[in-house]
Amino acid sequence: MGEQLGEDGYFGESVAATYDDPSSAMFAEDAVARTVDLLAALAGEGRALELGIGTGRIAVPLAMRGVPVHGIDLSRAMVARLKEKPGGESIDVTIGDFATAKAEGAFSLAYLVFNTIMNLTSQEEQVACFRNVADHLEPGGCFVIECHVPELRRLPHGEEVLPFRVGESSWAYDRYDVSTQLMSSNYIEVVDGRVDFRTFPFRYVWPAELDLMAQLAGLRLRDRWQDWTRAPFGHESAGHVSVWEKPAP
């Protein structure tokens, strides 16, 4: 049976309780360090704003590097896990939709990691997010997005489902609607004869489309890499780390 949608959206208590998975590649020490190194360099002496701060996977080590971090997140359950971590209690968080919620002051850096821009499930919301970020950035400030490139080339003609995990008692797959750019990640697990099903809706978005959203918000592309190592982005890249800049007057 599926999880009922509550005030925390799709990231309620059951998701928050298991989100920090040390076996996941995204929590690997070197992966976190590469991300934090680049973000700290971009933040400089200024403040950082993390949209979708969650449990603080990046925010906590970034703050420990001396960068003041403020977060925005809709899920109180995820933020509660952040506050339980050493150093997390000192990070201020605004509860709300990061497409529209406001934080006080100006920032030299805003960032969205691990495909979180796709949690906004309409183009209008994604455009609003860029405008919201532009309002928060000081001149010369940067907006960073880490996102995968849609895997439509792997989708056979006439098909809409791509499995990404197949096991004896658990399965996971993405379902795509290419007419709307809507997709969902779906998880099925069988435990003691009980079937648990979870689904998370997304809107996939192309790098060029993000560039246009940035332009509408008055931002310009500064850099785009394949990943946090700053490897060159090319037509075979599975993901990208993009940096847009708010021009100085």
N, C-alpha and C positions, 0 to 999 in steps of 0.2 A: 504494500500500500504506500501511497506517496505522502510527502510531508505537506501539511496545510500551510498556506502562505499567511504570514503574520506581519506585525508591524516592522519586523526586521527584514522584510522582503524575503528573498530566497536564501539568506544567510542567517538563519535563526540559530537557536541554541544547539540543535543536533549537529549542524554544520560547524559551528564555532568550536564545539567540544573536540572535534577531530581534525580541525583544519591544519594545525601545526604538526606536520608529519615529518619527523627527522629523516625518514627513508626517502622522501621525495627530493628530486634533483633541485627543485627551487629553494630548498632549505639547506643545501650543501654549503659548507663554510666558504669555499672558494667562489661559488656563484654569488652568494650574498656580498662577499668582499668586493668582487668586481663591480657589482651594482653600486655599492656604497662609495667606492673610490671615485667613480665617474660623477655621481650625484654631488658628492662633497666638493669636487673640483668645480662643478658648474655653479654651486651655491656660493662659493667664495666666502666672503664675510657676511653674507646676508642670511635671510630666513628661508626655510623651505616649506612648501605646502604639499602634503600628500593627499591626493584624491583617492578615496577607497582605501583608507589606511589599515583597515582590518585589524588583525592581531599584532601588527607592528613588526612584521618580518624584516622590513627595510627601515622603518622609522626609528626603531630602537637603536640599532647599531649606528645609524646616521647621526642621531642625537648624541650618542656616546663619542662621536668624532668631533663634537663641538658645534654642530649645526643646529640652531633652534628649529624645531619641527612643529608644525601645526597640522592636524589632520581633519578630514571631513569623511564621514561614513554614515550610512543609513542604519547599520546594524549595531544596536546596543550590545548584543551578545558578543559580537566580534570585538568591540571596543573594550568590553569587560575583561576579555583575555589579555588585551594590550596592557590594561592598567595593572594586571597582576604580575607583569614581568618587571624585573629590576630595571629601573630607569623609565619604564612605561608610565608610571604614575605621574611623572612631571611633564608629559606630553599633553598639551591641550587638544581637545577634539570637539569639533562642531558636529552634532548629530543632524543629518539631513542628506538630501539628494545632492551629490557633488556637481550636478549640472547647473544648480541654481543657488545652493547654500553659500553663505558668505562667511568669511573669517576676517577678523579685524587686522588692519595694517597692510603693508605692502611686502612682497616677497621677491627675492632674486631668483627663485626656482619654484616651479610647480611640476609635479610628476605623477604619472599613472603607469603602474607596472603590471606585468603578467596579464595582458589582454583585457584589463579592467575597463577600457574605453568601450568594449563590446557589451558591458553590462547595461549600457544605455541602449534600449532596444528600438529607437527610432532615429532617423537622420536628424530630425529637429532637436532631439535631446543632445545628440553628439555635437551639433553646431552650437547649441546653448552652452555646452561645457567649454568649448574653446573661448567663447565670449566671456564666460565667467572667469576663466583663467586669465584672460587678457586684462580684465578689470582688477585682478589681484596682483599682477606683475608690475614691478617697477620698470622704468625704461632700461633696456639692456638685459632684462630678465629673460629666463628661458623656460619653455614648457617641454617636458620630455615624456614621450610615450613609448612603452615597450609593447609590441603586439605581434602576433603571428600573421603571416600572409595567408589569406584564405586558400585552402587546399583543394580548390575545385578541379585542378588538373588530375587529381587522383579519383575523382568521382566519375564512374562509368556513365556513358550516355543513357539517359532514362532512369538513372538511380538517384536516390536522395540521401542514402545512409552510408557513413564511413565508420566502421568499427575501429577503436583504438586500444581496446583491452579485451582479451578473450581468455577466460579461465574456466576452471571446473565449476566454480560456484559464484563467479562474478563476471559481468560483462559491462562494457561501456561503449557508447557510440555517439557520433555527431549526426544530426539530421539537418539537411540544408534545404532552404527554399530559395532557389536562385532568382525567382521573380521579385522577391521582396528584400533579399539579403538577410532574412531572418534565419536563425539556426537555433539548435538546442543541443546541449550536452546531456546525455542520459545515462544513468547508472542503475544497474540491476544487480542485486546481491541476494543470495539465498543463504539464510542462517537458521539452522534447526528447523528446516522445512518452511520457514516464513520468508516470503518474497518482499524485499524492500526495493522500491523504485523511486528514484529522484530525478528531476529534470530541471535544468537551468537554462532560461532563454537568453539569447544574445542577438546582436546584429553585427555581422562581420563587415569589415570596412577595409578598403584598399589604401595603400600609402598615398596614392595620388589624390584620393578623395579626402584624406586627412589634410593634405597640403591645401586643398581648396577651402576646407573649413578654417584652417589657420589664416588663410588670406582674408576670408570674410571677417575674421576677428582682428585683423590688423597685425598679424604675426607673419614672419617670413622664415622659410626653411634655412637652417644654419648647417646642420649635419644630419646624415643618415648612415647608420652602420647596420651590419647584419646582426650584431649582438653587443653585449657589454664589453667585449674585448676590442671593440672598434674595428673589427674585420670589415672589409668593403662589402657594401650591399650590392647584390647582383640579381639577375633574373632567376637564379636557382636558390636564392636565400629563402629559408622557411620562415624567417621572422625579421623584425627590424627594431632598432632603437633610433627614434627620430627626435631631433631637437629643433624647435622653432624659437625664434627670438622676437621680443618686442622692441622695435626700433626706438632708439633715443630720439628726442625731439630734434 
